[in-house]
Amino acid sequence: MSSDSILVTVEGGLARVTFNRPAFLNAMDFEMGGRWRDVAHEITSDPTVGAVILDAAGPAFCAGGDVIAMATSQATGADVTGAAHTIHDGIRTFALSDKPIVAAVQGAVAGGGLGLMLTADYIVAADTAKFVSRYANIGLTPDLGVTTLLPAAIGQRRALQLLLQDRTLSAEEALDWGLVAEVLPRDEVAGRAEEVARFWLDNATAAFGQAKRLVRVGAGRTLPENLDDEAATIGARFDTDEARMRVAAFAAASRKQTSAKENA
């Protein structure tokens, strides 16, 4: 399997995952879907990785599945289902992992690209980016996590507006709807995404990652299950050297502030 469709670098605890089919607007064909799954397992199982940047080459972030490849490869419905399962494996692996992910969205996002984008926990978008569904326009139904991740991000009613109408959201509308976290000039997006990732790495990135995991996994569980997981996770974190050091520093600073107020 070629590694060219998705580029991966890992340096200083930061993994960068780059969609790299710019001539096809980074749409996922069958090969790229397999590469996505493999990259997800590789990155999330790497103990040296503390944060992930998801970005893309070229003018578009991701146009979803490669419909042209589907139409010209003599693929059957079973083939398309199998490809969707493969890509879903990668989405699930990234989304439910303990690695915090920031997406740098420099261009248009369409169809399943919405689900791939929403694999990230924090999204920085260019002010020229556009967001659209268009599944039904070609007689297909949503995949790549769109029917779960999109309503979770913007609510069911707004998700239905995007899926059931030929509507394109501007970057500002996406920000207003809660689809993205920040909107910046295109030339500032990459730098800001790296700044977010570095914030995690420079602080307790493992704790940020566990917080992300608890929220993501918790969406599909009962309250008692979530409370048990929260209790176990905070206890496990408290026993780490990093947490003990940070808790002690916080307590010392609080005592100092209290003492200063009392002596004022």
VEXVEX-426662 format. One line per 4 residues: number of its first residue (from 1); their letters; for each residue y, z, x of C-alpha. Coordinates in nm, 3 decimals. Each point is the difference from the previous one (the first is absolute). Last residue first. Layout:
NUM	A	Y Z X  ...
//
This chain:
264	ANEK	4.261 5.307 -0.310  -0.280 0.225 0.126  -0.222 -0.050 -0.306  0.064 -0.374 0.001
260	ASTQ	-0.092 -0.027 0.369  -0.318 0.200 -0.054  -0.109 -0.226 -0.285  0.066 -0.311 0.209
256	KRSA	-0.199 0.140 0.292  -0.287 0.099 -0.225  -0.009 -0.353 -0.142  -0.001 -0.153 0.349
252	AAFA	-0.289 0.224 0.105  -0.198 -0.088 -0.312  0.053 -0.372 0.053  -0.106 0.027 0.366
248	AVRM	-0.313 0.194 -0.096  -0.089 -0.256 -0.267  0.051 -0.283 0.249  -0.218 0.160 0.267
244	RAED	-0.273 0.094 -0.249  0.011 -0.353 -0.144  -0.044 -0.165 0.339  -0.278 0.235 0.110
240	TDFR	-0.202 -0.086 -0.310  -0.129 0.279 -0.226  0.281 -0.045 -0.251  -0.104 -0.365 -0.044
236	AGIT	-0.349 0.099 -0.111  0.141 0.253 -0.243  0.247 -0.254 -0.138  -0.285 -0.249 -0.050
232	AAED	-0.242 0.241 -0.169  0.260 0.122 -0.247  0.124 -0.352 -0.078  -0.357 -0.125 -0.048
228	DLNE	-0.078 0.283 -0.241  0.323 -0.065 -0.192  -0.082 -0.369 -0.021  -0.347 0.062 -0.138
224	PLTR	0.137 0.248 -0.254  0.267 -0.254 -0.107  -0.255 -0.274 -0.060  -0.027 -0.303 0.222
220	GAGV	0.122 -0.360 0.023  0.364 0.053 0.090  -0.100 0.279 0.236  -0.137 -0.243 0.257
216	RVLR	0.341 -0.156 0.058  0.201 0.323 -0.018  -0.242 0.199 0.218  -0.029 -0.285 0.251
212	KAQG	0.378 -0.030 0.040  0.030 0.376 0.059  -0.287 -0.025 0.250  0.184 -0.273 0.190
208	FAAT	0.324 0.194 0.004  -0.194 0.299 0.139  -0.161 -0.216 0.269  0.343 -0.143 0.087
204	ANDL	0.139 0.344 0.077  0.325 -0.120 0.156  0.079 -0.269 0.256  -0.274 -0.222 -0.142
200	WFRA	0.127 0.026 -0.357  0.360 -0.066 0.103  -0.126 -0.284 0.220  -0.151 -0.168 -0.306
196	VEEA	0.329 0.023 -0.189  0.195 -0.132 0.300  -0.250 -0.286 0.034  0.066 -0.098 -0.360
192	RGAV	0.375 0.023 0.064  -0.022 -0.229 0.301  -0.206 -0.259 -0.185  0.234 -0.002 -0.299
188	EDRP	0.332 -0.027 0.184  0.007 -0.379 0.045  -0.078 -0.048 -0.369  0.301 0.197 -0.118
184	LVEA	-0.123 0.322 -0.160  -0.174 0.119 -0.316  -0.181 0.334 -0.005  -0.286 0.168 -0.187
180	VLGW	-0.159 -0.297 -0.175  -0.155 -0.039 -0.347  0.212 0.284 -0.134  0.147 -0.209 -0.283
176	DLAE	0.352 0.021 0.144  -0.127 -0.102 0.344  -0.190 -0.295 -0.146  0.312 -0.098 -0.192
172	EASL	0.201 0.008 0.324  -0.263 -0.209 0.178  0.007 -0.256 -0.279  -0.278 0.003 -0.256
168	TRDQ	-0.147 -0.327 -0.126  -0.117 -0.023 -0.359  -0.238 -0.249 -0.156  -0.105 0.262 -0.254
164	LLLQ	-0.322 0.191 -0.061  -0.057 0.140 0.350  0.357 0.106 0.082  0.073 0.144 -0.343
160	LARR	-0.345 0.161 -0.001  0.076 0.181 0.324  0.328 0.115 -0.152  -0.181 0.154 -0.295
156	QGIA	-0.276 0.156 0.211  0.219 0.183 0.246  0.165 -0.117 0.323  -0.222 0.115 0.287
152	APLL	-0.314 0.115 -0.180  0.031 -0.298 -0.233  -0.006 -0.233 0.308  -0.281 0.180 0.183
148	TTVG	-0.255 -0.013 -0.280  0.028 -0.345 -0.161  0.108 -0.149 0.336  -0.296 0.133 0.197
144	LDPT	-0.082 -0.332 0.163  -0.058 -0.165 -0.339  0.206 -0.125 -0.293  -0.135 -0.261 -0.242
140	LGIN	0.001 -0.378 0.039  0.122 -0.288 -0.215  0.245 -0.146 0.250  0.311 0.146 -0.164
136	AYRS	-0.207 0.308 -0.085  0.002 0.112 0.362  0.371 -0.072 0.052  0.080 0.354 0.118
132	VFKA	0.344 -0.003 0.166  0.202 0.189 0.261  0.289 -0.144 0.198  0.138 0.102 0.340
128	TDAA	0.359 -0.091 0.094  0.117 0.361 0.040  -0.291 0.054 0.236  -0.250 0.265 -0.099
124	VIYD	-0.106 0.338 0.141  -0.312 0.134 -0.168  -0.152 0.347 0.041  -0.361 0.087 -0.085
120	ATLM	-0.142 -0.342 0.082  -0.291 -0.136 -0.203  0.279 -0.101 -0.235  0.066 -0.308 0.214
116	LGLG	-0.362 -0.113 -0.038  0.021 0.051 -0.374  0.323 -0.197 -0.029  -0.144 -0.270 0.224
112	GGAV	-0.259 -0.044 -0.272  0.251 -0.206 -0.193  0.320 -0.062 0.195  0.211 0.165 0.269
108	AGQV	0.294 -0.185 0.152  0.155 0.097 0.330  0.057 0.262 0.269  -0.213 0.276 -0.145
104	AAVI	-0.049 0.261 0.274  -0.275 0.222 -0.139  -0.043 0.365 0.104  -0.344 0.159 0.015
100	PKDS	-0.101 0.367 0.036  -0.358 0.029 0.136  -0.218 0.251 -0.188  -0.190 -0.274 -0.178
96	LAFT	-0.011 -0.067 -0.374  0.239 -0.297 0.006  -0.138 -0.158 0.320  -0.367 0.011 -0.100
92	RIGD	0.067 -0.091 -0.362  0.204 -0.304 0.100  -0.259 -0.108 0.256  -0.289 0.030 -0.246
88	HITH	0.213 -0.180 -0.261  0.023 -0.296 0.238  -0.380 -0.024 0.015  -0.041 0.058 -0.374
84	AAGT	0.251 -0.279 -0.068  -0.194 -0.234 0.227  -0.320 0.076 -0.190  0.169 -0.063 -0.333
80	VDAG	0.138 -0.330 0.129  -0.345 -0.106 0.118  -0.153 0.099 -0.335  0.263 -0.208 -0.179
76	TAQS	-0.110 -0.294 0.209  0.166 -0.139 0.311  0.002 -0.377 0.048  0.229 0.057 0.300
72	TAMA	0.298 -0.199 -0.131  0.110 0.214 -0.296  -0.060 0.338 0.159  0.170 -0.110 0.322
68	IVDG	0.299 -0.120 -0.201  0.009 0.331 -0.186  0.034 0.198 0.324  0.010 0.353 -0.138
64	GACF	0.327 0.191 0.006  0.321 -0.177 0.105  0.066 0.251 0.278  0.306 0.108 0.201
60	APGA	0.174 -0.337 -0.004  0.231 -0.172 0.252  -0.223 0.026 0.306  -0.214 0.278 0.144
56	ADLI	-0.095 0.310 -0.195  0.020 0.379 0.006  -0.211 0.311 -0.052  0.100 0.284 0.232
52	VAGV	-0.257 0.277 0.046  0.017 0.365 0.108  -0.202 0.251 0.203  -0.257 -0.228 0.162
48	TPDS	-0.191 0.159 0.290  -0.280 0.117 -0.228  -0.091 -0.362 -0.087  -0.202 0.002 -0.324
44	TIEH	0.295 -0.110 -0.215  0.089 -0.285 0.236  -0.345 -0.155 0.035  -0.094 0.040 -0.366
40	AVDR	0.322 -0.166 -0.116  -0.029 -0.271 0.266  -0.349 -0.092 -0.121  0.110 -0.029 -0.362
36	WRGG	0.305 -0.210 0.091  -0.212 -0.231 0.221  -0.235 -0.059 -0.288  0.291 -0.092 -0.225
32	MEFD	0.144 -0.224 0.271  -0.323 -0.201 0.008  -0.008 -0.050 -0.376  0.364 -0.106 -0.024
28	MANL	0.283 0.248 -0.023  0.350 -0.138 -0.055  0.223 0.064 0.300  0.259 -0.249 -0.129
24	FAPR	-0.253 -0.274 0.089  0.186 -0.120 0.312  0.069 0.367 0.079  -0.370 0.089 0.030
20	NFTV	0.046 0.311 0.215  -0.001 0.319 -0.204  0.088 0.267 0.256  -0.163 0.343 0.039
16	RALG	0.183 0.225 0.245  -0.169 0.323 0.104  0.212 0.279 0.146  -0.166 0.282 0.197
12	GEVT	0.167 -0.101 0.325  -0.109 -0.361 -0.031  -0.238 -0.172 -0.238  0.035 -0.372 -0.067
8	VLIS	-0.156 -0.204 -0.277  0.056 -0.360 -0.106  -0.130 -0.129 -0.332  -0.084 -0.371 -0.040
4	DSSM	-0.060 -0.042 0.375  -0.300 0.231 0.027  -0.250 -0.277 -0.074  -0.341 0.098 -0.135
//
